[in-house]
Each structure stands twice: as structure tokens, then as C-alpha cells.
């Protein structure tokens, strides 16, 4: 039986819930509809300053008026180069009320990287966090940018914290023509009246960018409907249970220039009666401190974030009974580490094991999830209610039977509109199949079981092709290496086969567990024996390298490209 015929995941849903249809509304109108009777409850928490839904809406309207006053209109693309602050939230929703588009970019980009994104969309307006001010001064040269709004992280801080911050980091003054501070910007737009749009639900409202770990980052266009669908699928899931309106908190540690951080970290909480705790600069080593201070009911991060939390001494006897949903996504996690994190959470009072989810930027970040007790070891969960997910043969394009491994393809309401000004790449990843549906080709290998649970087994693009043509997939090797008690994390990449014109061999990088008493050489000896026993001959790693920690991308994923650039000659393995 094939997944698109059986749809085994639907048996886990309430039939009444499945029949509900998402309203066709702008992102702001959707929030207003959802919060009609709870505008008084907390919506945002910024360094313990609380904003209720009425304040968020009023500040959003002020931002919309201010942007309209400088000429922003429907269809304009405004670069938003900032972390998650209230002003970033007001900008996103405010621009959407005008029918404009927020182009979310990482303030850690170089000046040249910023300029590329400005030129790509021919943007004339920019909002930038003040710590990136100097880079933006350089970035706007040679562009058509007319106005740059400079935002300080202190804008919305509580009074004492704002005073202390500004003593060390004074607000920008004497800025060049075209640059203006947020306060002045909002004040000048205060008397401006504009018409808010309500008919743009199918239009693009935000551009976010792919991680770029497997190639050049692409600009992904998401519509109002896409962003609302992220929230609406949540309302159909089991995750909506056991909520306390006005009391539950979501610790939002993911940045807004990641689809996950915007849709899952801001829009879902605001639409669900959950207060979003904004963390503008997340440092993994401070994860424990944030959890203990805020005691959130929900948090979502990468597997690496939870492994860091687990090792923190402050977590030794911590009470984590506050957690209703601790979710890991964005990267794979080994079976052993999943078990360890789940045991860590549940031994400290968390009712449920680690929740895993699966998605990608092109799907507004989320398409499957383990849901509270509906959780299977090694799985990334079941598809959300209105999704179709199946495995297809990468060569023939034929749908495979349930249980067979193939490329995971996804059809659902969060599917992107396309890549900005990049039709070729859009057609490559978003293809119409024989069934007439458009499917996102994830590039991931996996399968679905008879109950609708999805299992991911690695990237097609991460395949290692040996000299003899055999294909080796890193995921299986990584699981074997991580089963060694001395190993904390492992990543396997391809490296050129010595003495051959072409072809690669597996190169395994690993980190040791804290307190490991064995030497690197002893562990490598054990790993070679373990791989000899558990892996096919052609899948044996040729090189093993112990490193202090895995290199990570700016959004917390393992940086495979950096590891691929490390030659065995430089590790003593050649």
C-alpha cells in the first residue's frame, strides 16, 4: 500500500478537527480573529517586559503608519536585518498590513552579503539593528536604498535595563542623510493615516533564506496563507491540548530570519494564547539560565541546543516539569542521543520525551511532528493534518510502498510560493507529479511506517560515491559511531580517495563525551572495531578524527561544508 492512498497518519486525528478549513485572511487579520476575546493576555515577553495583544496590535499599526509615511506600498520589499526584538515583530506585521514584504536577513552577514540581498530585491527601504549599523553603511552604497531605520535592542527594554544598556551602548546620533532612529521614525509617522489591506492572503508577506549548507542560499517567498497554515496545522494537532491561556510561555530562541523562528516562534504563540519570550541573541551556553528563569511550557531548538542543555551543571537537579513540549528540529539526532535527551528531560519531571519535528524553509519550516504521547523513537513524527508525505524513487519518480526507502516528497498548505527571481531552482525542488499535485522534493531519504510515522535516513546530496560506484549514506555510519559510549556526536563526510582520479571515502569526525577517561587513540581503535562489525565493507570509514566540538552554521546546524574542507593530511589520519 502507498502512503498517498492509505494516509495512515489520519487515524491519529479527531475527524471533527480534520474537517475544519483555514480562513483566508492576512496574517494580522488572522491574529485578530484568533484573539478576539483575549486581547488582554500576554503576547510578548521581552526581558520581562510584558506586552499584551492590544499593545502589540497598536504598536504594529504605528509601525505600518510610519512605513507608509516614507513611501512603502503594496508589493515593496523591505529588508529587515535584525534579531527577534518587538520592533522586528511590529515591522513584519506592520509591513504585511500595507501589502509589503519583509525580507529577513541575518545581521551577522558581511556588508557584501547584505548588499547582495538588497540588490537582489532592488529594495529601497531597510530596517537594521544598530550593532550592524557600520556594515549597513557600507552595504547600501551603490543601491537604490532611500531610507534606513536603525533600531536599538534597548527600544523596548524595561526602564532600568534600558538605562543601563544605553550607558554602555549610546543610541546612534549624527547619522548620515537617509538614516533615522526607530523612535524618530515612529514619531514622524504618528500623524500619518493609511489604509490597511485585508485582501492579500495569497500574496507574499515574507522572504526567508535557506541555510546554504548544500549550496548558495536561496530566497524563499512565503505567503500570508503559508504563515497562517503553520499556526492552523498546530490547532489541528494534539499539541494544542492542556493549554492555559495567558499563562503558557514559548521560549523563542530561534531568529526571525529562519522560517522556524518567525512561524513557529512568533506566529503560532501569538495565535494560540501563548506568550512568546523573545531572545534576541541566543547563546547555547545560556540555555539553562533561560529555562530556569522563564520556566517555559514550549521550546524549540536544534539537537545541538538540547545536548548543550543536558551537559550544563545547572541542570543536575533541575525541575523541568514546566515543559509540555520540548522540540528538536532543523538537524538530525542519533538514536543514542535522542534516548539520552529524553531520559534527561523525563527524569527531571517533563511528562513527555523529546519531541522531534521535520520540515524545511520551503515548507515554512514544519510538516511533521511527534505530538506529546504520540512519539516513536527514531521518528520525526506524523504529517500534519492537511499534508501528504510519501517516499518516491529518486530515479524513476514512482511512489514507493509504505516501508520502502526513497526521497521524501511533501505536499501541503505551507508550500512556498517559490524562490525569488529563480524559476529554475523553483522548478527543480517543486515539481508536478503524475497525480497532478505539486510536491516539494526534500532531498532527504526516508520512509513511512504503517502507522504514518516518518523516519529520515540522510541526505541524498550527502551521499558518498566511492571509486567503484557504490553509494554510501553517512546517516547509518553516524548511528553506529554514536552507539559507542565514549562518543558524544559524530558526523561523516566524503573526502577524496587517496591515489584515485575520482571517488570518495568516508571520513568520520567525532567528539568525546564529557569525562571520557580514554585517549583519542583508544576510542578510535574501538570505533574501527565497532564499524568493522556493524557496517558493510564498502561503508567503513577510512579516516577517524576527534575534534573538540562540531562546527555549526549560524542557525545551529552542523556545518558539513567546513568538515568536507578538512583534509585527512591535516588531522594526522593520512
N, C-alpha and C positions, 0 to 999 in steps of 0.2 A: 504493500500500500504506500502511496505517496503522500507527503505531508500536505500538499495543497488540496488533496481530496479528503483526507481523514481529519485534518485540523485538530489533532488530539489535544492541543492546549486549551481549547474552548470548554472542555468539560470541567475545568477548574474555575470557571467564571459563573456568576449568577446570571441566568438567562434574562432577567429583567434589566440588569445593568447593561448587558450586551446590546439591547435594543435602543439604548439612548443615542441620540445623534448630537454632534457638537454644533453649537450655534455658530453662524457665520458672522463674526464680529472682529473689530480691530482688537489689538492686544489690550488697549486701555478700556474699551467698552466691555471686554470680557472680564477684566478685573472688577469693574464697577458692577456688573451683573452678579458676579460671584460673591461680592462683598456688600451687597445692598443693605443687609441687616447687621453688618459687623464693621462698619467704618470706624468705630471707636476702639477696636482692638489693636494691639501692637502689630506693626508691619515690618519695620526695620529696627535693628539694634546696631548702633554704631558707637563702639567704645562705651557701651552702657547708656548712651543717649537713645531714648525710645521715640520713634515716630509712628503714630497710628495711621490708618489708611486715609483718613481725611487729610492729614498733613502731607502724606506722600502725594495724594492727588492734587492738592493745592500747589505744592512745590513743582509738580510736573507741569501744571498749567502755566506757572510763572516761567518755567524753562521754555515751554512751547512759545509763549508770547515773545520772550527775549530772542529766541532763534528766528522767529518770524520777523522781528523788528530789524534784523540785519540782512533780511532778504531770503532766508531759507524758505523754500516752497516745495510743493509735491514733486517727488522724483529726484530731488537733490540728494547727493551722498555726502554725509558729513563724517569726517574722520574723528573717531573717538579714541584717543590714545591715553588710557588711564586705567588704574586698577578699580576694584569694586569699592566705590565710595557712594554716598547718597546722591551726589551730583551726577555720577555716571548713570545711576538708575533714573534720575529725573531727565537726563539727556536722552536716554534710549526711549523712554515712554513719551517724552515731550516731542521728540522728532517724529515719532510714529503718529502723533495726533495731527501733524502737519502733512502726513503722507511722505515724509522724508525718510532716508535710510541711514542708520548708524553703521559706519564701517569700523568695527572694533579691531584695534591693532595693539600689539604689545609695546608698552613704553620702554621695554628693555632693548628694542630694536636699535640698530645703529641709525645715524642720521640718514645714511644712504638707503637703508631698509625702509625708513619712514617715507622718504621721498618717493620710492618706488610705488608704495601703496597710494600716495596722494596722486601721483601721475596716472596710475592705472585707472582710477575712477574720475580723474580730472576734477578733484574736489576743490571747492573754493572756501570751505569753512572747516576749521579744526578745533577740537577741544582737547587739551593736553594737560596732564598732571605736571605740577611745577618742577618735579625732580628731573623731568625730561625736557625742560624748557630750552636749555642750551642746544641740545640736539635738534629740537624743532626749529630753532632759529636758523640752523644750517639747512634743515630738511626742506623748508618752504622756498628756498632760493631756486629760481628757475621754474616755479609752479605758478598756477593762477590763484593761489590762496589769497583771499581778501581779508579774512578775519580769523584770528587765533584767540580762543578763550582759554586762559590759564587758570587752572584750578589747584588750590592747595588742599592737601589731605585734612587740614585744620578747619575747613569751611564749616563743617557740621559737628565738630567735636564739642563735648560739654565745655562750659566756660573756662573752668580751671585748666583742663587739659589743653584747650585751645591757646590759652595764655602762655602755658609752659612751652608748647610746641613752637609758637611764634617767636618766643625769646631766642630759641636756638635756630629757627628757620624763618626769618622775616618774610613777609609777603613780598612778592616781586613788585618793584617800583621802577619808574622811568623806563618802561618798556617801549620798544620802537612802535612806530605807527602800524596799526593793524592788529596789535596785540592788546588784550584787555583782560583784567582780572575778573573772576566769576562774580564777585559782589557787585562791581560796577556794571557788568553785563546784565545781571538780573535787574538791577535798579533802573537802568536806562530802558529796559523793556517793560517796566512796570505799568506804564500808561498805554501800552500798545495793545489793541484788541484785534484778535484774529479769529478766523473761523476754523473750528476743529472739524476734521473729516471723520466720517463714520462708514464710508463705503469702500474701504481699501483692504478688506480682509484677505483678498487673494494677492495683494501686492507685496513686494519685497519690503521688509522692515529692518533687516539687519544683514550685514555681511560679516561672517567669521571665517577664520583661516585654518586650513588643515595643518597638522603638526609639522609636515615637511620632513619626516624622518625617512621616507622612502623616495624622496624626490623634492622638486620645488613646491613650496606651499601654494595651495590654490585658494581662491577667494570664493567662498560658498554663500550663495544667496538663500536666505530663509524668509518665508512669508509670515504674515500675521497668523494665518491658518496653521503653519508649521509650528510656530511657538505655542499657540493655544493648544494644539494637539498634544504636545508634550504634557501639558497640565491635564487635559481631558482624559488621556490614557491613564494617568495617575488616579483620577476619580473613579475609573472603572476597575482598578486593581484592588487587590487585598490590602495594599499599603495604606489605604485611606482609613482603615479600622482603628479603633482605640485612640482617637484624637481628642484633645482638649483645646477647643477654640480659645485663642488668646493666651494660652499658656505654653504650648509646644514651641520649640525653637529648632531652627535648622542652622547648623554651623557651616556657613558658606566659605569654604577655604579655596574654592576654585575661582580663577579670574574670569572677568566678563568677556574677554577676547577668546575664550574657549566656549563652544556651544553648551557644554555641560554646565559651566558656571552661570551662564545667563538664563537658560531654560530651566534647568533643574535647581539651581541655587537661588534664583531670584523669582522667576515667574511662577513656578509651582508653589513655593511657600506663600507668596502674596495672594495667590488664587485659592489657597486651601486653609486659610485661618492659622497659618504657621508663621511665626516671626523669623525673618531671615537675619541672622547675625553676620554682618559684613566684616570680612577680614581683608583689608586692602593689600597687605603684604604678608602672605603666609610663609612661615619658616617651619619646616618639618620638626625641628628640634623644640619648637614651642607648642606642638600639637597637644601634648599632655597638659600644659598650663591652660590652654584654651578650653579643653574639655572639662577640667576641674573647675574652672571659673564659671563657665556658662552652663554646664550640665545640659547639653542639647539632647533632644529626642532623636534628631536626624543629623547624619553627617555623611558626606560622600567624598571619597578621595581615591588616589591610586593605591594599588597594593603596597608600594614602597612607603606610603604615608603610614599605613597600619603597621607595617613591620617596624618602622621607627617608633611609633607609639608603644608597641609591645615591649621594646627594649628600654624605654625610659624608666629610670628608678622611681619616679613619682607615681608610676602605675603599679608598683609592687603590691600594695594593699588597697588600691583604689576601688571605690564603689562606682560601677558603671551601669547600675540598674536604670539609670536615666535613659539609656539608649533603647529606642524602639526599632531603629533602622540604621545600622552601620554598614554602609555600602561601598564596595570597591569596584572600580571600573577603569577603563582607559588603558589597561595593560593586562597581560596575563599574570596569573599567580600559580605557582606549583601546587600540586596536591598536598605536599607536606606542609608548605607554608599556610595554605588555606586551613588545614586542620589546626595548626598551631595558633593562628589568629582567632579562630572560632573558639578554641578551648580557652584562650586568654580572655576573650570577651565574656563567655558564659560563666567562667569561674569567678568573675567579678560582678555578677548579678545581671548581665544582659540576658534577656529572655530568649533571644534568637541568635543563631550563629551568624557569621559574616555573610552579608547579602552581596551577591555578585550581580552585575548588570553588564549589558553588552550594547554597543552602538557605535556610531561614528559621526563625525562632524556633518557629513552629508545626510544624516538622519536626525539632525538636531540633537545628537548625542545618545539618545536612548531608544532601544527597540525591544529588549528583553530584560527581565529581572527575576531573581528569586524573591519571593514575597512572603516575608515573615516565616511561618512554618513550612511554606511550600518551597523547599530548598533541598537540592541534592548536591552531594559532594562532587566537585569537579565540573559542575554545570554552571552556565551563566544564566539559567532560569528559563522561563517560558516566554513566548512572544506576548507583547501587549495585545489587548483585546482586538483591535482593529488592524492587526498586522498579518501578513502572510510571510512565512520564512521557510525556506527549503534548501536542500543541498543539490547542486547541479554539477554535471560532469564538465570540468573546465575546458575540455577539448571539443566535445560534441554539443554542449549546451542543453543536453537532455536532463530532465529532473530525475534524480535518483530515488531509490526506495528509502523509506524510513530505516535508519540504522547504517546506511551507507555513507562513506566519507566523500565529500565533494566541496565545491566552492559554495559558501553560504551567500544566498541572494535574498534580498528583503524588499517587500512591497508594503507601504504603509503611509499614513497621513502626515508623517513628519518628513517625508522625502523632500530634499531640497528642490528649489526651482531650477538650479543649475549652477555652474561655475560662472562667475562674472567674466564676460567677454572671452570665453574659452569654450567654444562649441565642441571642438574635437575631444577635449578631455571629458566634457559633459557626456557626450555620446559613448565614450569608452566605458564610463562607470555606470551610466544609466541607460539600460537597453530594453527595448521592447521584445518580449519573448513571443513564442508561437501562440500563447494563450491571450495575447493582446494587451497584457499588463506591462507596465514599466517596472523594471526591477533594478535595485541598486546592487551592483556586483562588489562585494566587500573586499575581495582579495584574500579572504580568510578561509582556511579549510576547517571543516567540522561536520557534525551530523546531528540529527534529532532522534531521540528515542521514542518509544511507543506512547509515552505519556506527554510528549510535547516539550521535553526539556532539551535545550540546545547545549552542545559541547563543542568548544573551539579547540582545534588541534594545531594551529600555527598559521603563519602567513604563506600564501603561495609565493609572494615576492621574496620571502626569506629562504626559499628553497636553495639548497647547496647542491650543485650539479658536479658530480665527480668526473674525472678524466674518462672513465668508462661509460659515462652517460647515466649512471644510477643517480636518482634524486634522493637527497637526504633532507628530512624536515627537522629543524632544530628543537621543536617543542618536545618530542619524545626523548631526545638526549638530555635536555634540561631537567625533565622529570626524574630521570634515572640519577643524575648527578645530585639533585636536591634531596634524593632519598638517603644520601649519606648524612649521618648525624652531625658531622663536623661542618657541613656546608650550610651557609645562610641563604645565598642567592646564586643563581647560575644563568649565564647567557651564552649561547653557542652561535657563532657566526662563521661564514665561509672565508677561507684565506687561500691564496693561490697555492696550488700543489707544486712543491719544490721539484725543479728539473723538468717540468712539463710545459708545453706551449700554451695549454689552456686547461681548465678544470680546477676545482676547488676541493679542499678537505676541511673537516670540521675543526674549529679552534674553540675550545671551551674556556670561558672566563668564569671565575667563581670568587665568592667572598666567604670568609670563615665566620662561624658563629662566635659571639662574644664568649670569652672564657675558654676557647679551644686550647687544649694543652699540647696538641700535636703540632709538629712542624709542617710547613707547606709541603716539603718533600714527602713526608709520611702520608699526608692527605692525598697528594697527587698519586702516590702508589696505590692507595685504597680505591681511588676513583678509576684508575686504569683497570684494576681487577673487577670492580663493580660493572663497568661498561663492557668488559670482555664477557662477563657472564650474562648480561641482560640485553645487550644490543647486537644487532646483526653486524657481521664483519665490516660491511661497507659503511656502516654508520658510526664506527669507532672514532672518537676524537683523536686527531693526530697530535694536537698540542693542548696542554693544560696550563693556564696562567692564573695565579692567585693575585687578586687586586684588593686594595683597601676598601673600595666601595664602587658600585656600578655608576658609570657616568649617566647623567639624566638630562633630558631635554628640559626646556624652560617650563613645560607643563607637567613634569613629573613622570615621563615615560623613559624607559631605558633607551639610551642613545646608541642604537646598533651601528650607525654610521661611524661613530667615533671608535667603537671597538673594531670594526672592519678595517680601520686605518692603522691599527697597531700590528706591526709585523712581528711574527714569532722571533725574528732575529733580535728584536729589542726587548724580549721578555726572557731570554735565556733558554728558549724552547727549541730553537732551530737546530 
